[in-house]
Amino acid sequence: MYLEKRTDVRLWNFQKPEEQFEVVVKKGGVTYPNINSEKVTTIVEELGYWRKANQIHLWFVENVQDNVDNCGEYFVPKVKLEELLEICLAVKLNPEQAETLLPTASGFFFGGEEYDEWYFNDIEHTIAVLKEALADEDASYYYSSSW
């Protein structure tokens, strides 16, 4: 399960020099000759990675993917990241409400369904990922999963 951060670094003629990005790709400390950095338009970073965090996956399926669980890639509006962060913070503050606030899901390769230390570790990890995402005003985010 992945949350990707995408930052547009396209060079536009109308941009002031201080608004332009400079992209440099190196391999072994040397500028890589097979990538023309002036043609790079988007930087993609793996911001979040989860494994068997079925409660997080179920939330994305229900709230971002229109209940379609097809291992596709889905744009995640910032408002949805904010919603998930609020839920995770509420679960952290009220662990006895975890089953109601952010229930687990069963399924092939989905991990445990208990509200145990693994579940709450996933909540902590998700909080950190979402806080980092929401700190960047310019990026866009995409969720995907693969089984």
N, CA, C and O of each residue as an XYZ file, in Angstrom:
588
protein
N       0.854     -1.158      0.000
C       0.000      0.000      0.000
C       0.906      1.228      0.000
O       1.845      1.319      0.791
N       0.614      2.171     -0.897
C       1.506      3.305     -1.097
C       0.740      4.626     -1.152
O      -0.365      4.696     -1.689
N       1.339      5.657     -0.594
C       0.887      7.019     -0.806
C       2.032      7.745     -1.489
O       3.104      7.925     -0.910
N       1.793      8.163     -2.733
C       2.818      8.861     -3.493
C       2.585     10.360     -3.443
O       1.453     10.841     -3.478
N       3.671     11.065     -3.362
C       3.663     12.523     -3.408
C       4.214     12.934     -4.765
O       5.287     12.485     -5.169
N       3.480     13.786     -5.465
C       3.913     14.266     -6.774
C       4.040     15.782     -6.741
O       3.123     16.498     -6.338
N       5.202     16.244     -7.177
C       5.474     17.666     -7.221
C       5.770     18.056     -8.654
O       6.646     17.479     -9.298
N       5.034     19.039     -9.151
C       5.224     19.528    -10.516
C       6.459     20.418    -10.542
O       6.523     21.419     -9.828
N       7.437     20.054    -11.361
C       8.680     20.825    -11.478
C       8.900     21.311    -12.906
O      10.010     21.685    -13.283
N       7.844     21.301    -13.679
C       7.913     21.710    -15.091
C       8.459     23.139    -15.200
O       8.112     24.012    -14.404
N       9.303     23.355    -16.180
C       9.857     24.689    -16.426
C       8.942     25.425    -17.412
O       8.745     24.987    -18.545
N       8.403     26.530    -16.961
C       7.526     27.348    -17.797
C       8.238     28.658    -18.141
O       8.988     29.200    -17.330
N       7.994     29.154    -19.344
C       8.628     30.402    -19.786
C       8.226     31.595    -18.923
O       9.020     32.518    -18.745
N       7.013     31.592    -18.388
C       6.507     32.741    -17.641
C       6.997     32.775    -16.194
O       6.775     33.764    -15.496
N       7.650     31.726    -15.739
C       8.109     31.687    -14.354
C       9.329     32.581    -14.138
O      10.218     32.674    -14.985
N       9.339     33.222    -12.997
C      10.513     33.986    -12.584
C      11.598     32.985    -12.202
O      11.275     31.862    -11.813
N      12.852     33.349    -12.300
C      13.933     32.418    -11.949
C      13.789     31.824    -10.557
O      14.097     30.649    -10.357
N      13.327     32.612     -9.589
C      13.191     32.103     -8.221
C      12.028     31.129     -8.062
O      11.923     30.465     -7.031
N      11.151     31.031     -9.065
C      10.027     30.088     -9.035
C      10.363     28.761     -9.713
O       9.623     27.786     -9.579
N      11.468     28.727    -10.433
C      11.819     27.541    -11.214
C      12.597     26.535    -10.374
O      13.397     26.889     -9.508
N      12.329     25.272    -10.669
C      13.063     24.184    -10.041
C      14.283     23.846    -10.890
O      14.306     24.083    -12.098
N      15.279     23.295    -10.240
C      16.402     22.712    -10.958
C      16.458     21.255    -10.553
O      16.559     20.923     -9.372
N      16.393     20.394    -11.547
C      16.407     18.961    -11.291
C      17.755     18.410    -11.734
O      18.193     18.640    -12.862
N      18.403     17.685    -10.837
C      19.681     17.063    -11.151
C      19.585     15.598    -10.746
O      19.231     15.281     -9.610
N      19.898     14.722    -11.668
C      19.885     13.293    -11.386
C      21.323     12.792    -11.518
O      21.976     12.984    -12.543
N      21.793     12.150    -10.461
C      23.165     11.642    -10.466
C      23.172     10.148    -10.224
O      22.300      9.600     -9.550
N      24.163      9.514    -10.782
C      24.407      8.098    -10.534
C      25.885      7.966    -10.228
O      26.731      8.352    -11.036
N      26.195      7.424     -9.066
C      27.598      7.301     -8.666
C      28.264      8.656     -8.502
O      29.474      8.783     -8.693
N      27.477      9.678     -8.146
C      28.032     11.008     -7.930
C      28.216     11.830     -9.191
O      28.655     12.978     -9.125
N      27.884     11.252    -10.344
C      28.060     11.932    -11.624
C      26.693     12.161    -12.252
O      25.823     11.292    -12.192
N      26.503     13.341    -12.860
C      25.230     13.637    -13.521
C      24.928     12.549    -14.548
O      25.756     12.224    -15.399
N      23.727     11.999    -14.445
C      23.306     10.894    -15.302
C      22.959     11.438    -16.692
O      22.065     12.276    -16.814
N      23.650     10.975    -17.742
C      23.484     11.582    -19.070
C      22.184     11.207    -19.796
O      21.807     11.885    -20.751
N      21.504     10.164    -19.372
C      20.335      9.699    -20.117
C      19.019     10.302    -19.649
O      17.952      9.907    -20.120
N      19.086     11.257    -18.725
C      17.889     11.980    -18.300
C      18.131     13.462    -18.533
O      19.051     14.051    -17.964
N      17.301     14.055    -19.371
C      17.391     15.484    -19.635
C      16.574     16.194    -18.563
O      15.344     16.189    -18.605
N      17.259     16.801    -17.609
C      16.565     17.396    -16.476
C      15.636     18.539    -16.879
O      14.720     18.865    -16.125
N      15.840     19.151    -18.026
C      14.935     20.201    -18.493
C      13.598     19.613    -18.960
O      12.624     20.350    -19.114
N      13.544     18.320    -19.183
C      12.307     17.668    -19.620
C      11.568     16.975    -18.483
O      10.475     16.445    -18.685
N      12.150     16.973    -17.299
C      11.481     16.363    -16.151
C      10.319     17.269    -15.763
O      10.501     18.473    -15.586
N       9.122     16.690    -15.632
C       7.938     17.490    -15.322
C       7.401     17.247    -13.923
O       6.775     18.127    -13.332
N       7.643     16.066    -13.397
C       7.078     15.705    -12.101
C       8.073     14.861    -11.318
O       8.725     13.973    -11.866
N       8.175     15.152    -10.042
C       8.969     14.333     -9.138
C       7.983     13.498     -8.329
O       7.056     14.039     -7.726
N       8.180     12.194     -8.316
C       7.305     11.288     -7.565
C       8.114     10.707     -6.414
O       9.196     10.153     -6.608
N       7.560     10.849     -5.204
C       8.200     10.310     -4.010
C       7.260      9.322     -3.339
O       6.045      9.522     -3.321
N       7.815      8.277     -2.798
C       7.019      7.368     -1.970
C       6.953      7.985     -0.584
O       7.917      7.933      0.179
N       5.817      8.563     -0.271
C       5.667      9.228      1.010
C       5.248      8.253      2.098
O       5.720      8.334      3.232
N       4.359      7.332      1.749
C       3.878      6.372      2.729
C       3.875      4.971      2.161
O       3.537      4.745      0.999
N       4.259      4.042      3.004
C       4.220      2.622      2.642
C       3.666      1.866      3.841
O       4.134      2.025      4.969
N       2.660      1.044      3.575
C       2.077      0.198      4.618
C       2.079     -1.236      4.128
O       2.042     -1.504      2.927
N       2.124     -2.143      5.074
C       2.015     -3.556      4.753
C       0.992     -4.160      5.695
O       1.174     -4.173      6.912
N      -0.089     -4.659      5.111
C      -1.157     -5.328      5.856
C      -1.859     -4.408      6.864
O      -2.382     -4.873      7.877
N      -1.867     -3.120      6.582
C      -2.611     -2.166      7.413
C      -4.026     -2.100      6.834
O      -4.412     -1.113      6.208
N      -4.783     -3.167      7.058
C      -6.083     -3.304      6.394
C      -7.072     -2.212      6.766
O      -7.939     -1.873      5.961
N      -6.963     -1.652      7.971
C      -7.870     -0.580      8.359
C      -7.623      0.672      7.514
O      -8.564      1.390      7.176
N      -6.373      0.931      7.179
C      -6.026      2.089      6.353
C      -6.477      1.837      4.918
O      -7.049      2.718      4.276
N      -6.219      0.642      4.424
C      -6.643      0.307      3.072
C      -8.166      0.403      2.926
O      -8.666      0.979      1.960
N      -8.891     -0.160      3.881
C     -10.350     -0.104      3.826
C     -10.833      1.341      3.809
O     -11.778      1.666      3.090
N     -10.202      2.205      4.583
C     -10.602      3.606      4.600
C     -10.418      4.233      3.222
O     -11.300      4.943      2.739
N      -9.269      3.973      2.587
C      -9.048      4.520      1.244
C     -10.064      3.957      0.248
O     -10.591      4.701     -0.578
N     -10.340      2.669      0.316
C     -11.320      2.066     -0.596
C     -12.676      2.741     -0.439
O     -13.319      3.086     -1.431
N     -13.109      2.929      0.792
C     -14.434      3.488      1.039
C     -14.514      4.996      0.817
O     -15.571      5.504      0.441
N     -13.423      5.718      1.041
C     -13.478      7.177      1.029
C     -12.806      7.847     -0.155
O     -13.000      9.040     -0.390
N     -12.021      7.091     -0.898
C     -11.320      7.666     -2.048
C     -11.635      6.888     -3.333
O     -11.723      7.478     -4.410
N     -11.804      5.579     -3.219
C     -11.935      4.715     -4.385
C     -13.384      4.341     -4.708
O     -13.615      3.434     -5.507
N     -14.350      5.010     -4.113
C     -15.769      4.712     -4.379
C     -16.089      3.233     -4.204
O     -16.849      2.657     -4.983
N     -15.503      2.625     -3.174
C     -15.736      1.213     -2.839
C     -15.279      0.238     -3.920
O     -15.766     -0.891     -3.984
N     -14.358      0.660     -4.757
C     -13.794     -0.207     -5.786
C     -12.391     -0.592     -5.334
O     -11.502      0.257     -5.275
N     -12.190     -1.862     -5.016
C     -10.898     -2.342     -4.535
C     -10.219     -3.096     -5.665
O     -10.317     -4.320     -5.749
N      -9.533     -2.369     -6.529
C      -8.988     -2.971     -7.743
C      -7.488     -2.763     -7.921
O      -6.967     -2.929     -9.024
N      -6.799     -2.407     -6.860
C      -5.349     -2.167     -6.918
C      -4.995     -1.056     -7.907
O      -3.888     -1.029     -8.444
N      -5.930     -0.148     -8.142
C      -5.672      0.982     -9.021
C      -4.953      2.096     -8.302
O      -4.611      1.992     -7.124
N      -4.734      3.162     -9.041
C      -4.098      4.351     -8.497
C      -5.157      5.449     -8.441
O      -5.860      5.694     -9.422
N      -5.269      6.111     -7.284
C      -6.334      7.080     -7.063
C      -5.794      8.381     -6.504
O      -5.008      8.389     -5.557
N      -6.227      9.484     -7.103
C      -5.918     10.814     -6.584
C      -6.590     10.968     -5.228
O      -7.747     10.585     -5.051
N      -5.855     11.533     -4.268
C      -6.388     11.743     -2.922
C      -6.393     13.246     -2.644
O      -5.333     13.844     -2.461
N      -7.577     13.861     -2.611
C      -7.632     15.289     -2.277
C      -7.113     15.532     -0.859
O      -7.245     14.675      0.015
N      -6.531     16.692     -0.645
C      -5.978     17.000      0.683
C      -7.033     16.914      1.767
O      -6.724     16.532      2.895
N      -8.266     17.257      1.451
C      -9.328     17.190      2.452
C      -9.507     15.759      2.956
O      -9.845     15.547      4.120
N      -9.283     14.780      2.086
C      -9.374     13.375      2.505
C      -8.206     12.995      3.404
O      -8.378     12.236      4.357
N      -7.020     13.518      3.110
C      -5.875     13.265      3.987
C      -6.142     13.860      5.371
O      -5.808     13.259      6.392
N      -6.741     15.038      5.388
C      -7.089     15.679      6.658
C      -8.112     14.843      7.428
O      -8.004     14.689      8.645
N      -9.100     14.308      6.719
C     -10.118     13.453      7.362
C      -9.487     12.225      7.995
O      -9.778     11.888      9.143
N      -8.617     11.554      7.236
C      -7.979     10.353      7.759
C      -7.094     10.697      8.952
O      -7.056      9.945      9.926
N      -6.394     11.800      8.892
C      -5.564     12.218     10.024
C      -6.423     12.438     11.264
O      -6.060     11.992     12.352
N      -7.545     13.113     11.118
C      -8.439     13.342     12.256
C      -8.914     12.024     12.857
O      -8.974     11.884     14.079
N      -9.250     11.064     12.012
C      -9.709      9.755     12.491
C      -8.584      9.041     13.237
O      -8.797      8.502     14.323
N      -7.392      9.039     12.655
C      -6.256      8.372     13.301
C      -5.925      9.012     14.647
O      -5.619      8.309     15.610
N      -5.984     10.327     14.716
C      -5.731     11.009     15.988
C      -6.802     10.654     17.011
O      -6.502     10.479     18.191
N      -8.055     10.546     16.562
C      -9.146     10.163     17.470
C      -8.952      8.738     17.976
O      -9.210      8.456     19.146
N      -8.497      7.834     17.099
C      -8.233      6.452     17.508
C      -7.099      6.416     18.530
O      -7.153      5.678     19.513
N      -6.087      7.216     18.282
C      -4.955      7.260     19.226
C      -5.410      7.744     20.604
O      -4.980      7.208     21.626
N      -6.273      8.751     20.631
C      -6.754      9.295     21.900
C      -7.799      8.407     22.568
O      -7.932      8.412     23.791
N      -8.541      7.646     21.765
C      -9.633      6.807     22.265
C      -9.516      5.397     21.693
O     -10.351      4.995     20.882
N      -8.499      4.641     22.097
C      -8.282      3.318     21.506
C      -9.472      2.374     21.650
O      -9.641      1.463     20.840
N     -10.287      2.584     22.665
C     -11.458      1.721     22.849
C     -12.503      1.954     21.752
O     -13.419      1.145     21.599
N     -12.383      3.031     20.996
C     -13.317      3.326     19.904
C     -12.758      2.956     18.528
O     -13.369      3.268     17.506
N     -11.615      2.302     18.503
C     -10.960      1.972     17.239
C     -11.872      1.190     16.296
O     -11.920      1.467     15.097
N     -12.584      0.228     16.837
C     -13.447     -0.615     15.998
C     -14.544      0.201     15.320
O     -14.965     -0.128     14.211
N     -15.000      1.243     15.966
C     -16.036      2.109     15.392
C     -15.439      3.147     14.451
O     -15.976      3.391     13.370
N     -14.326      3.761     14.862
C     -13.738      4.859     14.100
C     -12.984      4.411     12.852
O     -13.086      5.043     11.801
N     -12.234      3.328     12.966
C     -11.399      2.858     11.855
C     -11.304      1.337     11.920
O     -10.290      0.787     12.350
N     -12.383      0.655     11.484
C     -12.445     -0.799     11.622
C     -11.446     -1.529     10.728
O     -11.021     -1.023      9.690
N     -11.092     -2.715     11.159
C     -10.228     -3.576     10.358
C     -11.052     -4.225      9.256
O     -12.281     -4.152      9.245
N     -10.342     -4.861      8.331
C     -10.995     -5.541      7.207
C     -10.377     -6.912      7.046
O      -9.197     -7.109      7.334
N     -11.165     -7.846      6.592
C     -10.638     -9.186      6.335
C     -10.417     -9.339      4.840
O     -10.970     -8.597      4.028
N      -9.611    -10.302      4.507
C      -9.375    -10.570      3.094
C      -8.023    -11.193      2.862
O      -7.196    -11.306      3.767
N      -7.825    -11.585      1.647
C      -6.589    -12.212      1.203
C      -5.401    -11.292      1.492
O      -5.381    -10.143      1.051
N      -4.433    -11.787      2.219
C      -3.201    -11.060      2.528
C      -3.450     -9.742      3.243
O      -2.680     -8.797      3.071
N      -4.507     -9.658      4.041
C      -4.855     -8.402      4.692
C      -4.321     -8.272      6.102
O      -4.552     -7.242      6.736
N      -3.631     -9.244      6.614
C      -3.116     -9.132      7.969
C      -4.186     -9.389      9.008
O      -5.290     -9.825      8.684
N      -3.852     -9.115     10.261
C      -4.743     -9.405     11.373
C      -5.922     -8.456     11.473
O      -5.909     -7.347     10.937
N      -6.933     -8.925     12.171
C      -8.139     -8.121     12.389
C      -8.256     -7.682     13.846
O      -9.291     -7.157     14.255
N      -7.214     -7.893     14.617
C      -7.236     -7.538     16.027
C      -6.856     -6.063     16.200
O      -6.194     -5.465     15.352
N      -7.291     -5.513     17.303
C      -6.936     -4.145     17.662
C      -5.794     -4.245     18.674
O      -5.958     -4.024     19.874
N      -4.634     -4.590     18.124
C      -3.463     -4.906     18.932
C      -2.342     -3.912     18.646
O      -2.567     -2.864     18.040
N      -1.140     -4.251     19.086
C      -0.025     -3.331     18.895
C       0.274     -3.087     17.422
O       0.715     -1.994     17.068
N       0.048     -4.070     16.551
C       0.261     -3.882     15.111
C      -0.707     -2.839     14.564
O      -0.319     -1.957     13.798
N      -1.947     -2.947     14.957
C      -2.978     -1.994     14.543
C      -2.570     -0.577     14.964
O      -2.591      0.345     14.148
N      -2.205     -0.409     16.224
C      -1.881      0.925     16.729
C      -0.543      1.442     16.206
O      -0.355      2.654     16.103
N       0.389      0.549     15.874
C       1.620      0.976     15.193
C       1.296      1.541     13.816
O       1.884      2.536     13.392
N       0.354      0.899     13.119
C      -0.082      1.412     11.811
C      -0.727      2.789     11.948
O      -0.550      3.652     11.087
N      -1.467      2.990     13.020
C      -2.094      4.294     13.263
C      -1.014      5.357     13.467
O      -1.089      6.437     12.881
N      -0.017      5.059     14.289
C       1.092      5.999     14.533
C       1.825      6.326     13.235
O       2.122      7.486     12.950
N       2.110      5.290     12.459
C       2.808      5.481     11.183
C       1.972      6.355     10.249
O       2.501      7.255      9.596
N       0.688      6.093     10.190
C      -0.199      6.853      9.309
C      -0.253      8.313      9.732
O      -0.252      9.200      8.879
N      -0.300      8.573     11.009
C      -0.291      9.956     11.498
C       0.959     10.680     11.017
O       0.872     11.813     10.544
N       2.114     10.044     11.129
C       3.365     10.669     10.695
C       3.358     10.940      9.193
O       3.768     12.014      8.752
N       2.894      9.970      8.410
C       2.834     10.131      6.952
C       1.910     11.288      6.580
O       2.265     12.129      5.754
N       0.734     11.331      7.187
C      -0.244     12.357      6.845
C       0.205     13.749      7.273
O      -0.049     14.725      6.566
N       0.861     13.851      8.405
C       1.376     15.155      8.832
C       2.421     15.668      7.839
O       2.441     16.852      7.503
N       3.277     14.773      7.379
C       4.276     15.172      6.382
C       3.592     15.608      5.088
O       3.977     16.613      4.490
N       2.591     14.864      4.662
C       1.880     15.204      3.421
C       1.219     16.572      3.541
O       1.331     17.397      2.634
N       0.545     16.811      4.632
C      -0.215     18.050      4.785
C       0.668     19.272      5.001
O       0.188     20.403      4.922
N       1.945     19.060      5.271
C       2.874     20.169      5.431
C       3.292     20.761      4.090
O       3.853     21.855      4.047
N       3.028     20.054      2.998
C       3.423     20.515      1.668
C       2.194     21.034      0.929
O       1.294     20.265      0.591
N       2.161     22.318      0.687
C       1.018     22.956      0.029
C       0.984     22.697     -1.474
O      -0.077     22.797     -2.090
N       2.122     22.368     -2.073
C       2.217     22.339     -3.534
C       2.073     20.958     -4.165
O       1.871     20.855     -5.375
N       2.171     19.919     -3.387
C       2.178     18.575     -3.955
C       0.765     18.028     -4.119
O      -0.194     18.565     -3.566
N       0.658     16.954     -4.887
C      -0.590     16.197     -4.981
C      -0.267     14.761     -4.571
O       0.890     14.340     -4.588
N      -1.319     14.013     -4.200
C      -1.110     12.707     -3.600
C      -1.970     11.646     -4.282
O      -3.087     11.912     -4.724
N      -1.409     10.427     -4.353
C      -2.076      9.308     -4.995
C      -1.893      8.061     -4.132
O      -0.798      7.779     -3.645
N      -2.981      7.325     -3.955
C      -2.945      6.067     -3.197
C      -3.046      4.910     -4.174
O      -3.802      4.960     -5.145
N      -2.271      3.864     -3.902
C      -2.385      2.629     -4.687
C      -2.066      1.452     -3.774
O      -1.437      1.593     -2.725
N      -2.521      0.299     -4.212
C      -2.252     -0.930     -3.473
C      -2.003     -2.035     -4.470
O      -2.405     -1.949     -5.630
N      -1.340     -3.065     -4.010
C      -1.063     -4.203     -4.869
C      -1.028     -5.441     -4.016
O      -0.366     -5.454     -2.978
N      -1.731     -6.498     -4.429
C      -1.769     -7.740     -3.667
C      -1.151     -8.855     -4.471
O      -1.086     -9.991     -4.002
